[in-house]
Amino acid sequence: MSQHLIQHYINRYDWISWPDQDEIFEGPRRDKSYHEYIFDVFYSLYDWIQFNNYNYWFMKGDDIKNPSPITRIRHYCLFPECAPRIRSWRARVTNIRIFNHNPLPGKQYPEFFNLRHYPARTEEQIYKRIFTDRSNLQRGSTNFHYNNMKKNIFQIRLTPDQFHYDDGTSELNSTPSFNWQLLYGTGPL
């Protein structure tokens, strides 16, 4: 994928934002859109942005008939122990990306932006990820969490009292209220 970006895009575009399919980007605060914040960074001396990883998790009371994860899944918690989320950068500094965790050349923007990550949108979906889609995805010390969740499958049912609630307008609460390592485990040494 990185080679494709380097060969086909860095000469055509000024900035790259690369979310995974279950991620939504925000600026460091909710007073402006992500787009507006990217313009601020683009016209600065900085070259790349790291993101806080806010995991949003399904709850028993979520209305699964609502197709929008944004309005259906409101319970979240920062996952500070996760691998760095480096998802946005100047096209000209693109390097070989390793799950978008490795730094890029140039200067990092001093504030982290926010990433709303929806890894488990329904119970059925997380079972499918664990046992089919992401089964045996571990590569060295990365993506070990699916194998760990498989060993402790009963722990995927989390409760709202373990999380913060996102009303869609207030700033995200960065105080960890849940220890994600209890669910994901820790990587191999």
URZI-V769485 format. One line per field, one symbol per residue. ss: DSSP state (H for helix, E for strand, - for the rest). phi: phi as a letter, one per 40 degrees, with the letter a starting at -180 (. if undefined). psi: psi as a letter, one per 30 degrees, with the letter a starting at -180 (. if undefined). Layout:
ss->???
phi->???
psi->???
This chain:
ss->-HHHHHHH------EEE-----EEEE-------HHHHHHHHH-----EEEEEEEEEE-----------HHHH--EEEE------EEEEEEHHH--------------E----EEEEEEEE--HHHHHHHHHHH-----E--E--HHHHHHH-HHHH---HHH-EE--------------HHHHH-----
phi->.cccdccbbccbbcabbbcccbbbcbccaccbcddcccddcdcbccbabbbcbccbbcbdccccccccccccbbcaacbccccdbbbaacdccdbccbffbccbcgbcccbccbbcbbcbcacccccccccbcbcgcdbgcbfccccccccbdcccccbdccbcbccgbcccccccbbccccccgbccc
psi->eeeeeeefeffflekkkillfgkkklaflgflleeeeeeeeegaglflklkkjjkkkllefkjffjfjfefejfklkkifgllkjjgklkefgkajkjghfklllakkkfkklkkjkifjfleeeeeeeefdegkhfkjcglhffeeeeefhffffjlleffllkjffelkkjgjkfkjffeefallk.
